[in-house]
Amino acid sequence: MALCVTDTLTGEKRPFEPRDPDEVLLYYCGLTVSDPPHLGHARSWVHVDIMARWLAQKGYDVRHVENFTDVNHKIVARIGEDDLGENEAAVARTYIGRTLTAMRALNLRRATVYPRVSEHISEIVALIETLIERGYAYEAGGSVYFDVTAFEEYGKLSNQRIDDVEAQGGPDERAEKRHPADFALWKSGGVSPEEVAEHRHDGVPMPDDPPEGETWQSPWGEGRPGWHIECSAMSMAHLGETIDLHVGGRDLVFPHHENEIAQSEAASDTEFARYWLHADLFELSDGKMSSSLGNFVTVEKAVSEYGTNVLRTFLTAGAYNSTQTYSEAAIEEAEERFSRLLRAYDRATGAIDGPDARTNVEDRALGEAVTEAREDFSAALDDDFDTRGGQAALLDLAGAVNRHLDAGNEYDYRGLRRAVDVFKEFGEAVLGLDFSAGGGRIEGEVSLADDLIELVVESRERAREAGEYDRADALREELRELGVEIEDTGEGTEYRY
């Protein structure tokens, strides 16, 4: 089955065909680093990570670019707060560090590159100069604006008419523009005190001398880049004029992505992105999770409380382009799902590494389940990266593995080995779970589980020594049902998951 994706630009699910049959160019709109990353960010990250993993699994060379917006009035508003730093670069550096730590904690594969706005000022200025030369932008009062009326297809992503677009920018900016919908490519001067006050955290007083942020020299005077032009410049610098997949949050369709299309295609006379994929909202029970609203759960806290595996299982329980709600019940369901997968994996690996797995035992039902799991997982991921369907395929396989192991004392080595391969090839390599011993388990459970198992093993040993063999056998069977295999050796009793 060929991969199909839901393209926001056409509003249709259509076959994915990159420009180069061997390579995929993927751009994801990254964070404005003005707050700690939260679960809403994590959800998009994990889904984009799985997109890149699946594309690589299908044989593509994936060039994955994700930016850091480290030049922004929201960052300037954090200067002096909580010892974050005394200038814009220092605040950005602090939050970039926390973001990268969060990405590693979520077991995200590293992007090809993480460009920063501050590193690409020359490319931004050059792109603006091209737009002015081509008649799509104009200078006013030291700022530069994009003329939306000069780009005939403006509004094609968000399906809006220019006359219906709300005016963008503050009062001073609106007074300079030719059309209310025109947007800033370059802003004269620094960040205004009003912008700093608007985005200052509640309860944090304004300094007597409000920070203005960093500025750069340009052909139009000293100033700062506009938000939208930054992504176009960074994408073009690292992926060229046309990319295959542009991914971002649903809330960025307008104005950010609409403006990206306009300025990029106006400058290059070519298609900017072949496919636009948008992740939907991530909500708390009382509304959207948002840094600006201050109602967010940080990635750091969530990983600490639930562990990476449970979080990834939770965040991929729904399609990337569907709304997801954070709740304790949803987390508990994810814990149960991952535990089922982990138990089946551990039981299968324990069996094939033990003395009871035989080459002359064949379980046709297990073999068919392995084949179906492989086919169903692939079909799900090829259907617009359907991670929920992928999870279901692995859970079905987990059930088949447990039924096989519960059915007798001799096991189908080949069938179980193929099942383990599927868990690793799809569960680990694509969904990004970790079934390996120790760190792969739900954080906090392993040491406690080992202690409890050892207590049960000791109780069984005392029962055997006292001649209470029925009780000893019962304890052994209870441990087996929990996915723990016991083996009596000449050196004592050993156990394995």
N, C-alpha and C positions, 0 to 999 in steps of 0.2 A: 504494500500500500504506500502511495506517495504521501509525503507530508503536506497537509493543508492547514492554513492559518486564517484567522479572521482578521481581515484588513479593514481598519477604521476608515481609510480613504474611500474605498469602494462600498463599504458596508456589507461585504460578502465574504464568505469562507471560500478560499480559492487555493489551488495548488501552489506550493512554494517553489519558485524557480529563481535561484540566485543568478546574477549576471555571469559569474564564473562557475561552471559546474563542479569545480573542486574546492571552492572557497566561499565562505559566508562572511560578510562585513556587517557586524552588529554594533549598534550604538545604543547605549542606555543613558538617559538623562539622570545624572547622579545628584548628590545632595548639595544643597546650600548649607555649608557647615557652620550653622549658628546655634545648634542645640545638639544634645546627644541623640544618636539614631534610636528610633523606636520600632515597635513591631510592625507598623505600617510600612516602614522602609524595608524591614527584614522580609516581609511577604514578597514585595517586588523583587528584592535581591535574589531570594531563593528561587523564584520562578524564572528569572532571567538566567540564573546559574544552571537550572535544569534545561532551559532552552539550549544554552551553549553546550552542555553535556550531551544532550540528545543529538544535536547537529554533529558533534564530534563522533558520536557513536555511529552515525549514519555515514561517516567517512569524509566529512567536510573538514577543511582547515578553517577554524573559526578565529577571526580577528575581532576580539571583543574589547570595545573601548567604553569606559565609564568615567565621566568627568567628576571633578570636585569644583563646585563654585565657591571659590575662596575670596571673591571680590563682590561684596553685597552690603547694602545698607543694614540688613539684619545682623550681619557680623559686626559691623561698626557699633551697633547698639549694645553689643555685649562687652565692649572695651571697658575694663575696670571692674567687671562683675566677677565675683567669686575667684579672684586671682587667675582669671583666664588669660590675661595678658594686657599690655599697655598700648598695643596697636593692632590694626586689623590683621596683619600677617600672623601675629602671635596667637590671637584668638582662633584664627583659621587652622593654624598648625595644631593647636590643642585638640580641636574637634576632629580634624583629619586623623590624628593618632587614635582617638577613641573609635572612630568609624572603622579604621582598618583592623583594630583589635576585635570589634564586633563582627566584622566580616570573617575573620579567621575563626572566631568562636562558633560561627554558624556553618563552618566547613564549606565555605564558598571557594570555588577555584579562583585563582587570581586572574583578573582581566589581563589582556595583552598590555594595556597601559592605562594609567589613571591620570589624564591630563588635568592641569589646574589653569584657571583663567589667568592668574597672574603670570604664568609662563608663556602666554599666547597673546600678549598685548599687540605685538608687531603684526601678527596674522589678523587680528581683529581690525586694526587700523587699515591694513591693506585691503581687506574685504569691504570695509566702508568706503574707501576711496574708489573701488571698482563700482560700487552701487551708485555713487555720485556721478562718476564718469558715464555710466550707462543711463542716467536720467531717472533712477529709482529712489534717490535720496537727495536731501537738500540740507544745507547748513542754516541755522538760525540762532543768533546770540551765543555762538560758541558751541552749541549742541548740533547734533545731526539726527534727522528723522527720516524714516522710511515712508515714502509716499504710497499709500495703499491703493490709490486710484490709478497708479501707473502699472500695477500688476493685475492683469485682467482676471486671474483665477483666485484672487484673494477671497478666502472663505470656503474653499473647496473641501477642506478637512472637517471643519466644524459645521458646514452647511449653513453659513450665515451670509446675509447680504451686507455690504459695506454700510449702507444707510441705517442698518439695525444694530450695528456694533456700538457698544458703549464706549464713550471717550476714555482713553487710557492716559495715566499720568496725573500729576498734581496741577493746581491752578496755573502756576507759572509756565509749566510745560504746555498746557492746553492753549495758552495765549500765544505761544510761538508757532504752533502747528498750523498747517494749511487745512488739514481735515481732522476732525475729532478722533478718528480711528488710527491716524498715523502714530507710529511708535518710535521710541528713542533708540538709536544705534550708538550714540555717544552723548554723554551728559556733561555739560560744562561744570567745572568746579568740583567740590566735594559733596559729601552727604550733608543734608540740611539738618538743623536741630530738630525740626518737626518730625523728620523721618526717624531720627534716633529716639525721640520721645515716644513715637508710636510703637516701636518694637522693643523698647526697654522692658525687662521683666517687671511684673507688678511688685511694688515695694522697694525697688532699687532706685535710689534718687538719681536725678540727672546731675552730672558734674557742672560746676560753674562755667567751665570752658568745654562745651560738647565736642566730642571728636568728629572729624570730618572724613576720616578714612584716607586711604592712599589715592594719589592722583598721578596721572602720566601726561607727558607732553604729546601733542598730536598736531596735525596740520590746522586744526580748528581751535587750538588753544589747550590749556591744561584741563583735564577732566577724567572721566571714568567711563568704561564701556557699559552699554545697556545690557540687560539680562539676556535677551533673545539672541543677539548677535554672537554671544560667547559660544553657544553650542554649535552653531553653524561653523564658526572658525575652527573650533577644536575637532569637530568631526571631519571637516575637509582636510585639516592638517594631517590626520592620522589614518583616514580611510578613503580620501579622495572625494570627488564631487558627487558620486552616487553610491549610496550604501544599500544593503539588502534589507536589513531589519532595523527599524527604529522603534525602540520600546520605551515606554514611560507610563506614568500614572494617568488615569482618566482625567484628573483635574488639570492636566497640562495640555489637553487638546486645544483649548483656547484660553489665553492668547498665545502661549509659548510655542506650541508646535505649529500652529497656523502661521505664526510669524517666522518660524524657522524655514518653513517651506517657501514663503514669499521671498525672503532675502536670499536664500540659497539658490533658488531657481532663477531669480532675477539676475544674480551675479554670474551664473554658469550656463544659462540657457539649456539646462538639462534636468532630468528628474532627480530630485534630492534623495528620496527613499522609495524603494520599490514596495515595501510593506510597512504599515504602521500598526503596531500592536500596543494595546493599552490595558494596563492592570486596573481593575476596579477598586472601589473603596474598601478600606479595612476599618471596621467600626467597633467601638465599645457598645455596650447595650444601650447607652443613652446618646449615641451619635458618633460621627466620624472621629477617628483618632488623628490628632493634628498637633504639631509642635506649636503652631500659633495659638491654638486654644489651650495649650498646657495640659491636655487630658490624655497623656500618652504613657505607655509602659515601655521603658527602655529595653533595648536588646540585652544590655548587660544584666539587668535584673531578671529578665525572662530566662536567659541561659542559666543563670545561677539557680533559679527556682525549679526549672523544668528539665534542663539539659538539652543539648543540641538535637539529639535524635527525636525527642518528643516534639520539640518546636518545629523541626522540619516536617515531621509527620502531620502536625496540626496545620502548618502553613500551606501544605500541598493537599489538604483534604478537599479543596475545591478548586475549580478552574481559575486561572490567573485573571480572567476577565469577568469573574462573578464577584458579587459583594460577599465579604466574609465577616462574621461577628466574633469577637473575642469574648469568651466566657469560661468559667471554671468547668462547666459541663463539656465544652468542646475540647478543653485541654485534657480532661479525664478520658474522653473518647480516644484522643490521640495517644495517650499513655497506654490504653488497652490495646490499640492497634499495633503500636510498636512492640509491646510486650509479646503479642502473638507472633509477630514476625521473628523477633529475637529468639523466642523459645523454639520455634520450628527450626531456625538456622542452627542453634546450639545443639538441638537433639540430632539433627541430620549430620553435622560435623562430628559429633561425639560417636554416632553410630558408624560412620565410614572410617573413623580412626580407631575403632574398637575391633574385638575379635569376632563379632557376630555378623559382620557384613560379608556377604558371600558373592562370588562371581557367578555362581550357578543358580542364584535366586533372582527371579524376575517378577515384578509386580506390574502387570499391564496397566492397571488403573493409575499407578504412580507415574509410569512413563507417559501416559496420555495427559495427565495433569501437568507435567513439566512442559510438554509441547504446547498445550493450551495456554499456559501461563506466559510462555515466550511470545506466542502469537497475539494474545490479548493485550499484553503490555505494549507491544510494538504498535498494535492498532490504536490503542488509546493515546500514546504519545504522538503518533502521526496525525491524530485528530485534534489539531490545534493545541498540542502539548497538554493533553488531558491527564493531569497528575492523579486525580481521584480515581480514574479508571485504571491507571497504572498500579496504584495502591491496591485496588480490589483484586487485580490479577495476582499479585504477590500473596495477598491474604488467602485467596483460593488455593494457591500452591501450599501455603503453610498448613491449611487444613488437610490436604492430601498427604503431606509428609507425616503429620501426626497420626492420621489413620493408619498409614503403613507401619509406623513404628509401634503402634498400639496393638497391631494384629498378631504379632508373633515374636519369637526370640531370634529369628534369623532374618537378615535384612538384605534388600536389593542394593548392592554396592553401586552399580552403574546408575540406577535410578536416583539414588540419593546424591551421588556425585553431580549428576546433571542438575538436580534441584539446587544444590549449593552454588553451582555456577550461575544459575539464574538469579539467585538472591544477590550474588556479588556483582554480576554484570548489570543488573537493572536496579536492585535496591541500593547498592553502594555506588556504583559508577554513574548512575543516572539520577536517582533520587537523592543521592548524597548522604545516605544513612551509613552508620558504622556498626557492623555486627561483630567486630573483632573483640577478643577477650579483653576485659578490663575497661579501658576508656570508652568503648563503644556503648556501654550500658547506660541506663538512665543514671545520671550523676547521683551519688549517694547511696545507690541500691547495692552495688557490688560488694563492698566490704561488709555491710550488714547481712546480705544474703549468705556470704561465705561463713560468717559467724554463726548464723542460725543453722545452716546445713551441718556444720561441724558439731553443733549441739545434738542434732538429730542422729548423726552418725555415731556419736559417743553413746547416746541412749540405746541405739541398736546394738552396739558392741556389748554393753552391760546386759542387755536382754539375752544375747547369745551366750554370754558367760554364765548366766543364770539358768540356761536351758529353756528360756522362753522363746522358742523358735518361731511360733506363730506370730508373736508380737514383732520379732525382728523382721520377719518377711513382710508384715503389714507396713512397717516403717519404710522398708526398702521400696515397696510398691507406691507408697505415698510420695516418696521422693521422685520416683520414676514419672509419676503423673505431673509433677512440677517441672519436669525436664532435666532431672539430675540422675545420672547413671552411677550406680555403685558397683565397684569391683573388689572382691576380696582377694588379696594377694598374700604371698608368704611374708611380706614385710608389713602387712596391715591392710586396712581398708582404704581404698582410694575412691575419689568421686570426680566426675567431670560433668559440665553442662551439656 
